[in-house]
Amino acid sequence: MRYLSYIKTNLLMKRLFKYFLFLVLIPVCGYSQIVDKSLDNIDLNKEYFYLDPLVFNSKDSTNARLDLYIELPLEYIQFKRNQATQNYDAFIDYFITIKNSRDKVVYDNIYSETMSNTESEQKKITEKTVYAIKQFYLLPDNYKLTFTLKDKNNLKEYSKNYSINVKDFNRKKIDFSDIMLVSNYSEDKDGRKEISPLVNRNVGNLKDFYLFFEVYNNTDSTMESEYNYKLIDEKNKTILEGTYNYYLDSGVNKKIEKISTNQMIIGNYKFEITNKKSSDIVVSKDLIYRWDFLPVNLKNLDLAVSQLMYIATSDELKNIKKAKTQEEKQRRFLKFWKSKDPTPNTPKNELMIEYYNRIKIANDRYSHYVEGWKTDMGMVYIIYGNPSNIDRHPFESDSKPYEIWEYYDLRKRFVFVDDSGFGDYRLTTPIWDDRTKMNY
């Protein structure tokens, strides 16, 4: 007989949250893939950098302005110990080349950066990202931008190509810039606006995100215009739609629009704004909804849901499992974890990451003919984490193999006995609380 027991959610969250207090949370996320797959020694599942090229009208009546936003996750950059300073140093070059439609190079430059971390900073390298922005003034045309990152410590290069359309913003009475995705938006008492660009285009883990764009009225008078908008998924299904009514002053009109992610699930999306009268698309933006460092393979969503048994109540589990479609089940699964997120305004859900990391470790440590997360040792580890002390007795002449796990800060002690002799350690006393169930 096996006892699989539930522990109160708030106790588990308290234990896990102690771990989060030591984290410095910096968004690191992404979704695009390396274009040049012929490069050697490249892990195509890694994102070495993110770029978001955005085109705006400029004060120059001839050229447009290309703002190139760059995000570099430092976890994939090689840092080497500097024996003189005892710091960890990295050296990178990045190359930007822009060619016009006639394949003529209109811009070609190299930028060099040096980064240095202390030993404590280096331990948190997976949480660090650096940002940069470069501006270019270009004539209307179709361009190809090539961005190459060179890590000078390991001599590896990573490259991506981007197609960029620079239009003539003065040709129409009203025109739109590209859309910038924004993770945070605020305005102070003096009306100054502050925005945080979302370079990797991943809106996962955000309850809301923002769209920033400019609308150009090239006439001398105020104009009233109506536009429809919609958010569509990769199956071309409309997730969200509505109407924007704008009174556009002559010149530049800056717009911020708020979008909710409540109806989004894991996948790719497109946001479109169309002219209500003509139905022409005036601007669109590709984006993605994915959780950073998602520690569970959502192709096996049913398994991920089953593994909630140590943190979800029976009612919460039933609510997720009774969903009629996989899409609805995924939506309820994500909603559950959003409700448990200790830092809901950041792109990471630390509790979810730690929980599924513990399940992975439990599988690595305690699996035999049963998956590790289903074993008694796996259950205790997932709920409480690493014990303060383990007293092992694998070979005793007068008893079966047993282990004693102690958690000093919780004043808890668990005894496991291997009755079978095949490493199947089971609790001598089950864990009980007001939701305990016995499974045979």
C-alpha positions, 0 to 999 in steps of 0.5 A: 500500500502506498500513501500519496498525500497532499500538503497545504499549498501555503506551506509549500509556497512558503518553503519555495519562496525562501529560495526566491528571495535570493533571486535578482529577477531580470527578464530573459526570454525569447523565441526566434531561431538562428537563421544560418544553420551551417555555423558550427558548434551552435545549439539551435535551441538557444537564443544568443541574442534578440533584435527588434527593428522598428521603423519610424518617421523622422524629422528629415523629410527624406529619410526614415529612422530605423531603431534597432533594439538589441538584447543579449542574454549573458548566460550564453556568453563565455566568461573567463576568470581574470587571475589579476582581478579575480573577476570573470570577463567577457569580450564580444563583437557584434557586426551590423550590415545593412544592404538595400534592394540592389544588394548594395551595402549602405551600412557596415560597422562593428561594435565591441563590448567588454563585460566583467562580473564578480564571483557572486554576480557570475553565479547569477549569470542566467538572470542577466541581460544587456540591452542596446539601441542603434539608430539608422536613417534610411531612404524608403526601400526594402533592406536586409539587415545581418546581425552577427555576434562574436564571442571572443573567448570561445571564438564562436559566431552567431548570425541572423538575417532580418528583412526590413521595409522602410516606407515613405511616410509622407506618401499618404495622408495618414500612416503608421509607424511599426509597433513596439511591444512594451512590458511596462508603461508609466507616466509621472505627474509631469506627463513624462512617459516611461516605457520598457521595450519587449525586445524578444516579443514574448508576452508570456507571464505578463497579465497585460502588455502595451503597444506603442506606435506613432500615427502620422497626420500629413495634413494641416488639420485634425482628422478623425479616423477609426481602426479595427484591431484584432489579435489572431493565433497561429490557427488564424482564430481571432482571440481579441478584437475591438475598435480604436477611435482617434482624433489625429492632430497634424504631425506626429501622434504617439499612441499607447494601447493596453492588451490583456493576455487573459485569453492567450495560451502557449503559441504564436500570435499576430496583432493587426490594425486595419482601416475600418473603411477600407479594411486595409491592414495599416500595421501588424506585429508578430508576437509569442506567448511562452513562459521563460524557462518553461520547465515542463514540456507542454506536449505532455500537458496531462502529465504536467497537470497530474504532477500538480498533486502536491501543490494544488487542491483537489478542486483545483485539479478537478477544474483543470482536468475536466476541461473539454479541450486541450486548449482550455486545459492549457488555459486553466493550467496557466491560470493556476500558475499565474495565481501562484506567481510570487512576482506577477509583474515579471516574466518569470514564474519562480514558484513554477520553475522551482516546483518543476525543477524539484520534480525533475530532480526527484525523477533523477534521484528516486526513480526505480520501477516508479517515476521518482516524483510518485515515490514517497521520497520524491513527494517529501523532496518536492514539498520540502526541498533538500533535508537539513540532514540525512541519516542513511542505514543501507546495511544493518544486520538487524533491520531493513535498509532505512533513511531518516530525513530531518528538516531542522527549521520545520522541526520535521522528521521523516523515516523511509524503509526499503521493505523490498530491498530494491530501493523502494523506500516508503514512509513509515508514517504518511503525511496528513492534512485536511485534504489527505487521500490514500491511494492504493 
